[in-house]
Amino acid sequence: MGDVAIKVHGLGKRYLIGGPRPAYRTLRETLTDAVATPFRRAGRLLRGDAYGATDATEIIWALKDISFEVEPGEVVGVIGRNGAGKTTLLRILSRITEPTEGSAKVRGRVAALLNVGTGFHPELTGRDNIYLNGAILGMGKAEINRKFDEIVAFSEVEKFIDTPVKRYSSGMQLRLAFAVAAHLEPDILVVDEVLAVGDHAFQQKCLGKMENVAGQGRTVLYVSHRLDTVAALCSRCILLENGRISTDGDTRAVIDTYYASLTEAETPTLGERTDREGRGRFRFVDSWLEDEYGKRVQTVVPGRLVKFVLLYENTTSEQLRDLSAGIAIWTPGNLFVTGLGTDNLDQQINLEGGRSGRLECIVPKWSLNIGKYYYNLMARSSRTGDEIEDHVQQAGVFSVDYGDYYGRGRAPGGFMMMDYQFRISQG
């Protein structure tokens, strides 16, 4: 490997999806199948069908033909849509998952933060888990002792350090897990999207720590959908699409390529999207934008009326009450612009079982300036502690064109426009 921190060559990871099995089988069928299965698999192998050596009906390559190198001290972002293979790549580099083909070599000690509480034992206290995690990372007790107070202070869980981790909230587990991973001086720090669990202040604290780790010559591999943090932290970025490397290079150029692909690619309709979160009782099935004449548009104009139209359905036979729905608008650089939610206006959605509905969000005078934007959709059940019913990221993309917002015959600069007045007086 020489002085390379990470070297990946021809990496691939295959998963087998099993077919449906009968709900009930007789003892004779079970015994017959047990005897015949090894011979069927051997026959497939003799025919050269290595992948068919199981009863699986479908093969999915989460990663295929991945090759890249990372130098010591590099901070590299890994981005892409949900299901592109980002987490699978990190799990292989962290030695959690074995590759199907190819190789992934790392030089030095790796600390991975892939899930909240990764490597924690729920019955042990926070103090015990610090020593447990440190031992897993190859640290001696003296080294952990030296860093212990710093880890606890960073995690902000001093009051609960002798409480079993099973009683921690997800945010507390995240704080402690990140503190351990970042402070025990790994050669390579691997961080997945888990930072999204923490509050904004802690996220900024973690990003600062990662910058500090990188500044000490250590390598950081960072996966996130928050492309503003990727742009701020990473000098290089890798874009994954369908398990393959699409682009590898300067972070800003790769992010621009990613957002161009979001606009140009033919994506499934909102109702067909499977990369969504929530209980699924309430589902968004379609969305679009309309102008002041009720015409569907992909481009809107500042100063004019814009309408977001959302179609939704109740997938259950029960009535759903007191739901809130919202539209979160983001820039291509993944900067949050604003949220348009029914709860801001103290409005709720009630929907009978099996019924569908339509929600219109009217913006009387559009104020965002020229550029591309996308929006996420979110529905929550306010009666069950704001539990997510449906959450679809990048549900739609739209552009803002030139508009004479102030009626002066020119487009103003800046990110957005506002209605305002000056009062001029002489003292």
N, C-alpha and C positions, 0 to 999 in steps of 0.2 A: 504493500500500500504506500510505501514511502512516508511522506509527511501528511498525506491526505487523511482528514478526520473521518469521512464517510465515503465509501466507494460502493456503488450499486451497479450491477451489470446483468442485463438480461433477466431482470426480476419478474416473476409471475406468481400469482396466487389464484388457485382455482377452488371453487366451492361446488359441491354436488347437491343438487336439489332433488329430494326423493319424491317418487310418485305416490298417489293415494293408495292406501291400504284398506282392505275390507274391514268393516267394523266387527265382524264376527267370523271366526274360523273354527272348524272342528279340530279335534286332537289329531285325527289322521292327516288332515291337510297341513297342520303345523309340523308334524314329524316328517312327512314326505318332503316338504319344502326345505327343512333343515338338512336333509340328506342330499337333495338335488342342488342346492345353492352353490356349494363349493365347486361342483363340476361345471355348472353354468359359467361361473366366474373364470375357471381355468380355461374353458373353451374360448371365452372372449380374449383372454391374454394370449392364447396360442394364435388367434386370428390377428393379433397386433392391436387389439382394441383395449389399450391399458386403461383409458378413462371410463370404459364401459364395464370395468371389473366390479361394479356394484350394481344394485338395482335402481340407482338414481335415474331419473328420466331427463334431467337437464343439467348442463354444466355451465356455470357462470364464472368468467374470469374477472375477478375484482381488480387485478393488476395484470398487465401484459407487456413484456418487453421494455421494462423500465431501466434506464441507465443514466447515471449522473454521478458527479463527485462534488464533495463539499470540503473546502479548505478549513484548517483550524482557524477559529475566530470569526468565521462567516456567520451571518444571521440570514437564514433563508426562509422565506415564506412559502407555504404550499396552499394553493387555493383551487377552487373548482366547485361545481354544483354538488348537492347532496348525492351520494352514491358514486362519486367519481373515483373513489379509492384512496382518499387522503388518510383516513384513520387506519385502514389496512396497512398502508405503507409505514406509518409510524409504529404500528404494533409489531411489524416485522423487524424494523430497526431497533425496537426495544426488547427484542427476543421474547416477546409474548406469543407470537405466531410464527410458525415455520413457513418459508416460501415453498411453493410447488416446484418452481424451477428458477434457475439463476442464482445469484449470490448477493448478499448484503453484508459488507464488512465495516465495522466501526473500530476506531482506534481510541481507546480510552474508556473511561467509566461513563455510563449513560444513566441519566436520571429522567424518568418519564412521568408526565402528568397527563394521562389520557382519559381518566374518568374520576369523578369526585370520590375521594376516599380510596383510590387505587392503592393496594398493598396494606391497607389498614385492617386490623382485627377489631370487629365491633365490640367485643367483650373487654378489650384492653383499654386502659386510659390513654389520654392524649400523650402523656409523658412516656408510657411504655411503647406507644406506636412510633414515637420519634426514634427511639432506640431500635425498634424492629425495622423501620424503614431504612435507617442508617446502615444496619447490618446487611440488609438486602442489597444496598448500593455498594457494599464492600468497605464500609467505614469501620474503624476501630472505635472502641468505647472512649478512648482518650480524645479522639477527634470529635466525636459527638458531644462529649462533655464541654469541649472548648466552644462549640457553636450553639449549645443548648439555649442559653439565655437569649441570644440573638434570634433564634428560630421562634421561640415563644413570643418575644416582643413583636416580631413582624406579623405573626399570625393573629395577634390581638385576642387570644383565648386564654390569657393567664389565669383568669378566674376559674376556668373549667379544665385546666390542664390535668387534674387528677380525677376527672370524671370519665366514665367509659364513653368511647367514641360513638356507640350506638345511640347515645342521648344527644349528640351534636346535630344541629341543623345542617343541611347540605352546604350552606354558606360557610359555617364554621369548619366543616370537614375540608372544604376547598382551601380555606385560609391556611390550615395546618399542613395539608398535603403540599401546597405550593411552597410554603416556607421551608419544609424539609427538603424538597427537591432542589430548590434554588440555593440553599445555604450550605449544603454539604459538599460544595466545590466539585461538581461533576465536570468531566471534560466535555460532555455533550448534554445539553438540556433539550428535551423533546416535550413540547407543549401543544395539546390539542385545544379544541374549542371550549374547554371547561371554564375558561375565565369568564365566559358569559354568565355563569352562575352568580358571581360576586357582584356587589354594588359598584357604582361608577368609581368611587374613591379608591376601593381596593383594586379594581382593574388597573387604574392609573399607577397604583403602587406596584403592582406586579409587572407592568410594562417597564417601569423605571428599574426594577430589579433585573429584568432580562437585559436591558441596555447595559446595566452595570456588569452582569455576567459576561456579555459579549465584549465589553471594554477590557476585561481581564484576559482576553485571548481565548475564551471558551466558545464552543460552537453552539448555536441555537437553531433548532428546527421548529417553526411555528405555523400551526394550522389555524385558520380563523376565517369566518365569513365577514368579520369586521375589517374591511379592506383599508379603512383609515389607519388602523393600528398596524396592519401589514406594511402600508406605505411609510409610516413613521419609523418603524422598527427595522425593516428588512431592506438591504441593498440589492438583494436578488430574490427572484420569485419563480416558482415552478407552477404551471397551470396543468392540472390533470383533467382529462375528458375521457369518460368511459374506460377508465383504468389505464390510460396511456398518457405519456407526456405530450401535451399539445404545444406548449411554449416554455422556454427556460431562458431567463435573461433579466434585464433591468426591471425592477419592480413596477415602476409607473407604466412602462410599455406593456408588460404582461397584464396588468390590471385593465388597461385600455382594451387589450385584445379580448379579455374575458367579458367585459361589458358589451363589446361589439358582438360577440357570439350570443349573448343573451337576447339581443335585439333581433339578430338575423336568423337564429335557429328556429326551426319549427318545433314548438313545444306542445305537449298535450293540453287539451282544454282544462280549465280549472277543475271541473268535476272529475276529470280522469287523473288528476295529479295524485300520486301516492306518497310523495315526499312532503308530508304534512304532519303536524302534531295535533294532539287533542283527543278527547273522548270520542268524537265522531258522531254524537247525537245530532248536532247542528253542523251543517257543512255548506261552505260556499261552493256554488256550482258554475258560476260565470261572473265576469266583471268586464266593464268597459267604461270609456269616457265619452261624454256627449258635449257638444257646444250649445250655445244659447238657442239654436234652432232645433235641437233634439237630434242632431246628426252625429253618428258615431265618428270619433276622431282619434288619431294617434298623436296629433300635434295640437297644442293649445296655444292661445295668444294672451299675453299679459293685458290686464285691464278689462277682459271680457268674462262673461259667466262660463263656468265649467261645472259639469255634473259628473260625479262618479256614480255608476249604477252597479249594484251588487245583487245577484240572485242567490238565494239560499234555500235549504230544505231541512225539514225535520225527518231524520231517518228512523225515528222510533214511532211507536203508536201512542206515546204519552205526550201530554202537553208540556212544552218548555216555557218557563216564565222567567221574566226579569233578566234576560240576556243582554249583554252589551256587545257592540261590534265597533271595530275601528279600522282606520286606514293609516298606515305609517308610511310617510314619503321619505325616500332616501336619495342621495346623490350617487352618481357612478363611483365616487370615491368612498362610498359607504358612510357618508356623514348623515346622521339623522336630521331631517329638516323640520318636520312637524307631524303631529298626530291629530287626525280628525276622528273623534270618537263620540258615540252616542252618550257615554257617561259624562262627557264634558258638558253636555246640555241637559243632563238629568233625564234622558230618554231611555226606555227599555224596549226590548223585542219580546213579544209573546207569540208563540206559534203552536197551533194544534198539531196533534200527532199525524204524521204522514203528509203534512201540507208543505207547500213551498211559499216563498215570499220574495219581495223586492224591496231593496233599501236604496234610497237616493240621497247622496250627500252633495248639496249644492254650494258651490263657492261663488258668490255673486261677482267678485272682481278678483281675477287671478293675479297673484302678486309675485310669484317666483320668476326669475329672469331666464334668459336664453340658456338652454342646455338639455341634457338627458336626465331622466329621473326614473325610478321604479318605486313600486309600493308593495308592502306586505299587508295581509289581511288577518285580523284576529277577532275571535269571538270568545267571550268568557261568560261563565255562569256566576252571577253575583250572589246567588243564594248559597253557593257552596264554596265560599272563600275565594272567589275569583278564579276558579278552576278553568283551565283552557278547554274550550269545546272544539275549536278549529283554529289552526294557525298555519297559513301558507306564506312562505317567503317568496319574494320576487313573483308575486301573483300577476303583475302587469308592468309594462314598460311604456313610457310616453316621452315626448319631446316638447319643449317650449320654444316657440319661434319668436321673431321680432314682434314687438307690440308697442304702440305709442301710449304707454300707461298714463302719462301726465298731459297728453294732448299738445306736446310741444314740437312734434315733427321729428323726434329723434328717440332712440332707445337709451335709457339711462344705464349707467354702469352699476356694478355691485351685484350682490347675490339675490336681492329681492327689493321690491318697491313697497311703499306704505302711503296711505292717505295721511296727510299732515297739513298743518297751517303754521304760518309765522305771524307773530304780532310785533309790529315795529313801532317804537315810540322814542321820543327824545327826552332825555333826563334833564 
